[in-house]
Amino acid sequence: MKYAALRFIPRPLIIKQENRSIVREVALAFSVWLVTILLLMAVGAEELILYGAMLVPLTAAFYFFAYYYLIPRMVTKQRPVRSYILWVLLSLLISFGPVMLLVLIFCDDPDVGAGFAFFNEGFQLFLTAPLTWNLYKRRVKSKEQIGVLQTELGQSTANLDFLRSQINPHFLFNSLNTLYGTALQENSERTAQGIQMLGDMMRFMLHENHQRQILLTREVEYMRNYIELQSLRTSTSPNISIETSIEDVVAEKWIAPMLLIPFVENAFKHGISLKRKSWIRVTLHYEADKLYFDVYNSTHPKQELDLEKDHSGVGLENVRQRLALLYPGKHELSIRETPQEFFVHLTLQLSGSTQQ
């Protein structure tokens, strides 16, 4: 499947992103520390300079320890918050002595060392520890959302390809059945015309149907060929009326392939009866970046021996899903059905580029 590469982020790319995140955080911590020291030096507060010089590196060290080592192991526990708090308390208790000795290296006053050690304990416990926990949970939630979006994207593209695979064979068999009926009438000119139309349709499906988007003019051309091909079968019946008002679209607009034809196919499949009066009316109009498409046809009671009577509407449901996947918020689809008629109206907003 050509969209499969979008589903997952390669493992080496994830590692590179994590490494870049660590480098950015280290650079940010160093910048904060440097700016703090410069500001304290500017005001000439020697004791505060000492506190700032020691507090920022200790805070950065505690943050990296908690974020990359402690929290990842605590979140798997039965009570992660409680376990995290206990380990934070234990870590700070163990670090009290080394922090005090570190301050004494730069200051011979034990009271200053003890005071800073207590201040550091409270600062890390009540500010750094909860802030680190919240940052970690937010990042995990963000990664989960990205994973969900990637999964949904993979499912969407899989569903779209599956729907296309359902639609394409159906068109081929219908066209072949029409040619078969035409050939039985032993009219070589009409048969040749039908074969030419079918060839154009098959080239369309082979070369353009699997593209993400095609020019609207190509979709309209395919639909016209389909209607002409089906009209060969019904042209000799006076009870069948097929009317079309399909405007030429001069603007270079793009559309998902095989999006309009299922409505026309449904009209011929359920709206035509060689024994009863039948009609199909198809109109297409484009104006101000919007496509207006209507299909109106008669309906007839389904025969008991009709093998597809329990599967009617499958093609239209496929189109509903494709519209929801490809044109969210950019389309309006209305379907009205009575025992005697079936009406479809589609309004579709199109863009001038291949990206919707």
Steps between C-alpha positions, in 0.01 A plus 500: 500500500653828391390690814643244743811710562283760672385266775811469708800718591828305454678412823826684410299817441338469845845462662631806315200704613549393863871588485419841356250555780764424764751738336241777491414450867867503604560817299194664657611408854850635438360824358273550801788433738734738318244782486421453870867525601553810286198672652610419856852623425353823366322571831805394703323246727780258589287254698231498233766444237606189687137381528438563131825341390414181693119485468468505122741210431345297784153566365606396149660184637189413700277567197695266270518234771127512564389542139717241325560247777265524796160577346521243214544232767233635733219528242491122468434456874155432642501840673733713286451836676554356845808307387637808329463715812668238720795467263533879475512527879756221520716657226492842665583350838801322356615813317473730806850423627682523164324828419605649835862389448494645147401841637769482769761472225416856397396628842655418839183583692316178605181697568495624140560146372224350715262782412554456129462121527161539672395763245602268214299213653184711515552651157543164329217334697228762459591654164731293281355156582130579421596711197712216360214251553254726315741558211560127465127416500430771243769369269374143534147617420627687195682189374186292553295748297754488219487120509121505481509740205753280321284194560187679381686620191612146424146370547359780285735429211438126537125553498529729198701246301259226608202703384666561165567129459130438564386754244727434202407138417135591526536758223688260276239227529214741437671634190572153367140398555384804305734418210375143504141615466595738221686228311191280512319763297754433220568864437870519434515883495347533844714217630816670372391825662440319827838328488673833440324655799587202716863529393506864607345409834747218561794729421358748747481237774845362427686831482300752703263321735772424756625857518407706803343770285433557129376789293125548521484499120627140496241389755225666295630340181492157664144559621387604152652184351322292761163662427549461124598138544193424709281694257589254225304236687193716549490703178251267331248511785243784468406472868843602621604866518858603573567872527832662582610858556870465570686828460859517384730612782761733359671575832788275603342337803591172666283227647542153646450244219186288472308725737205592276451186294350281779193727510453463124561126516244467778245684283548261207506197727177575689327757279476319167241239412447375145138420589398818685524870431835619630706819508839628605603866520857602571612861542843642581578866553816670626514852639721689747715198603189290565373202308124440494407146396150350484379157400125436481356168391195278517497193722332163454418210731789258527451156355501204734773333295723807506821381666600855593172615649642461853815691409347817361653818630848354557652722232334811640618415851853472362469849354377633836812361665732642234341843523536494878867399470603727215272804529415556867303821535519562125199309372125467539329179396121466493321179401123472474320178415135409446341184355494671157814715485852548627676836522861586586642850540870558566668835558878471505758772563805450281842662495720600213794290623551131559485552878165532674 
